[in-house]
Amino acid sequence: MLLRLAVPEDLDDLLDVQQEGAQRALAHIFPQDTHPFPRDEILARWAAEIGDPGIEAYVIEHEGRISGFAATRGDELLHFGTAVAGWGTGLAARAHDEILKRLAASGVTVARLRVFEENHRAIRFYAKLGWQATAARTRTSFPPHPVLVGYARPLPQRAVAQS
């Protein structure tokens, strides 16, 4: 199994993975000289989400180490990312598919997510996996408050046996 529920003991490794990826992929959105990765705020958010019964917070384990993270709430993929060392290996696509299977198994028929409008790498990834942009637009709470674009993807449902 690629995903397991996150526990508080995972936070340091999870944050290391998230911080490296964010600094690499989002530096054009969050310039590190003026808007460095807000590790303390992200740590507090993850700690709260791990303890929230309405959120499924996961770590992605690969080769015996935490190599990514994900969190879902209802029909929404809140967070998703893999370690920079795993980029381009197919790890993200496999973890993504496992997350969608879990959402579908919980009864979700259309999954939603938000991605930074200027995160072109993530947008290409989600588009390749069947996500479609929606009209939803919001701004993140983190300065400089870039735009988040909504995406949705129908999930396959199990056929119900007919009698």
Secondary structure, DSSP 8 states (H G I E B T S, - for coil): --EEE--GGGHHHHHHHHHHHHHHHSTTTS-TTTS---HHHHHHHHHHHHH-TT-EEEEEEETTEEEEEEEEETTEEEEEEE-GGGTTTTHHHHHHHHHHHHHHHTT-SEEEEEEETT-HHHHHHHHHTT-EEEEEEEE-SSTT--EEEEEEEE---------
